[in-house]
C-alpha cells in the first residue's frame, strides 16, 4: 500500500523551505536538483545589490567587503553544511581545479610513495585529474573496480592499500548510483597505511552529513551548484584539515595565497592558513550566489535534510517497485537507505529514449551512461507530491510506449 | 598652455560611451578603471535575466545556452579586443590559473630546455606561478631586471635568451609604469632561440591593440575585470595560437576539456581545439558579465580606444608636469606615449599618504609599491574633465599638506 504524497507532505518539517526557492512553472517536476539546484528567491536581489551597489557605486573601494568572502563563506559551509572547523574551508575555483590543487599537494607531501588509489566509479573529472597527475609524475594509478549500482567495496579497497599509497581519492556519494561511502572507515583504513585521503563531496554536500572532522579526513573538494543551490558554474569549495595546512603546499602559486598580498613581494611566501590554497582573484558575484544558496541549507540543518532525503528516496524506491519494475526498470542504487545519498538511479535498457520522453512530459531527470535515469531529490525543494507525479508520469509514458518515438542515440545531457 | 578639458571632451569621438556605464556619484573621480572597470549599464539586467530566466525557469535545460559560452565570448574577445582568430581564445578560470595551465603546457612542450625567462617587473602572481613551476620541475628562473618606470630593456632581454630557454613570460603592459612592451620584436627574439612566449595581457586588453596574430605570439592570458569591465573577480581568458593547440596539453585534466564530455569516458582524451585548455564547469553568471563588459569595447573599436588612451595619458602627463612636478612628484611611466598603455604612475616619496588623502577628496587612484600613485584612464569611461579635476584635487591637497594627517604605513589597497 503506497502512502499518499499529500500525507507525507503535510508531515514534512522542511516543507516551508520550498517557498524560499523560485518555482516558475508549477507543472514542471524537477528531479535534477542534484545536478543544478533550484534558484533561491533571495539570490537575484543579492547579486543585483552586489552589482549595483558594491561594484557600480563602491567600485574598487568595495574590496573591503570582498577580500575575505571566500573564507567567510567557507566557514559557513564548515559550520552548517559539512563538518569542519573555522579556517578549514575556502570557496573559489572549480571543483576540478581544487581537486588538482589538493591532490598535487598530497602527492608532494608523500614524495617517496608511488601510488594513487581511486575507483572506477569516481566522477570522470576526478579520474582525469588523477590520470594527469600520475602521468606527469610517473605514478601508478591503482584503480579499484566498483559496482556502479552498489558503491565501494571496502574489503577490496583495504586490499588495495599498502605503504606505497600516497593518496586515496574517492567520492563520498557516487555520481550515478548515489551510493554513500563510509567516510570514517575508509579514512581510517587509508591512514593505517600512511596515505592521505581526498574526498569529492560534490554529490554529498547539502544532502548528507559529511563528517570531515569526525572521520579525520585530510582533504576534500565539493561543488556548490548542486544541493547547495549556487547556480550554474558556481565556485566550488575545498577543505584542508587544519593540522595539515602548514605542511601542504599547492602547485598553483598565486597572489591570493601570498603573505601580505598587497606588498606585492617578489617571492612567493604563502600564508599559514587555508588561504594558501587560494590562487587568483575570487569570483565575487559567484561567491554571493553561493552565500544565498547555502543559507536555507544551514537554516534547515543537515540532519533534517538527511532525514527528508532518506524519506524521499525511499518513497521513490517504493513507487518504482510498484510501478516501474513491471515495466522493465531496475533500481541502480543501494536499496538500503543508509547506504545511499540524495539521489537514486533507475536502469532501463531504453534509458536514453525514456529520458527524452520524460522531459517531453515536463519531468526533468538526468541521464547517466549506461542507460540510467538519475533522479535527484533535493530535500529543500522537492515535495513528496513531486516524487509521486514524476514517477507516475514516467510509468504512464513507458506503459504507453511514448519513448519509442524518440531518437535512441544518447546525446548531450539536457 | 594647458588645453581646457571642455574642448577635449567636446572633440572626443568616444564621449558617448560614458552613458553606457553607471556613474552613481558624479563628484567621484574614478581613476582606477585599470584595476576594476566601471559597471556597464546593461550588466545588471543581463545577469538578472540569466539568473531568473535561464537558471530559475530553464534550470538544467539551459545548459544548451551555456555549454559554448566560454568559447563564444572568447571569440568575441579575439575578434574585437585582441587580435586572434576564431577558436583561439577561451574565457574561464582566473588569470593565475590560466597562466599556470599555459606555462606548464609550454614547459612540457620543451622538455629538454631548463630555463624560464621573466622580468622582475612582471605582476607578482606571474612571478609566483613561474617560481612554483620552476621549483616543481627544478628549472632555472632567469630573471631580467627591468626599470620599473621605463619597462623592458629589449637588448638585455635578447642577451638573456639562448637555446636552453623553454619559455619567456612577460606582461604586455607593465602593471606599475604602464610601459608597453614591443610584442612583435620580443616574440621574434624568443622564437629565434626556439622558446615559446606567454604574454600577460591583463593591463593591456581593452586598452591597447594586442597583436597576437601579427606578432606570432604563442600563448597569452588576460584579465576581464580591468579595461574589459567584467566585474570583481570576473573569469579571465586565455589564448593559444591555433597551430600549437594540438601539440600542447595543459596539466589540469578536466571534464570540460574531454572529447564527447557527456559520454563520461573513463580515460582523458582532450578535444583538439581551444577547449582542451578548459577544466571545470564554466562560471556562467560571470561569463555573462564579461559578455556585457566587452560589448562597448568591441563597439568602440580598439584603435579608437587606443587613440583616446594616448590622449588621456598625455593630458595627465602635461598636467602633472605643470602642477605636480613642482610639488615633488615625478613621472614613473614612459614619457613617450607610444611606449605606454592606458595608465600612468606618479612617484612621490609620500605616495601612500597622498593616496589616502586623495581618496578622502573623492578621487580614487590606485597605490603601488614603492610610493607610486597609479592613475588608470579607461578610455570608455574617463573624460578629460575627470583627468583635470582629479589632478587638480591632487595638486591642491598636496599644496595644502592635507596628506600629512594620514597614516604613513602602507596598508591594504582600497
Interface residues (C-beta under 8 A of the other chain):
Chain A: X22 X24 X25 X28 X30 X32 X35 X36 X38 X39 X43 X44 X47 X48 X51 X52 X54 X55 X56 X57 X59 X60 X61 X62 X63 X64 X66 X67 X93 X94 X95 X96 X97 X100 X120 X123 X124 X125 X127 X128 X129 X131 X132 X136 X223 X225 X231 X232 X233 X234 X235 X236 X251 X252 X253 X254 X255 X256 X257 X258 X262 X263 X264 X265 X266 X267 X268 X279 X280 X281 X282 X283 X284 X285 X286 X287 X289 X359 X364 X366 X368 X369 X410 X411 X412 X413 X414
Chain B: X22 X24 X25 X28 X30 X32 X35 X36 X38 X39 X43 X44 X47 X48 X51 X52 X54 X55 X56 X57 X59 X60 X61 X62 X63 X64 X66 X67 X93 X94 X95 X96 X97 X100 X120 X123 X124 X125 X127 X128 X129 X131 X132 X136 X223 X225 X231 X232 X233 X234 X235 X236 X251 X252 X253 X254 X255 X256 X257 X258 X262 X263 X264 X265 X266 X267 X268 X279 X280 X281 X282 X283 X284 X285 X286 X287 X289 X359 X364 X366 X368 X369 X410 X411 X412 X413 X414
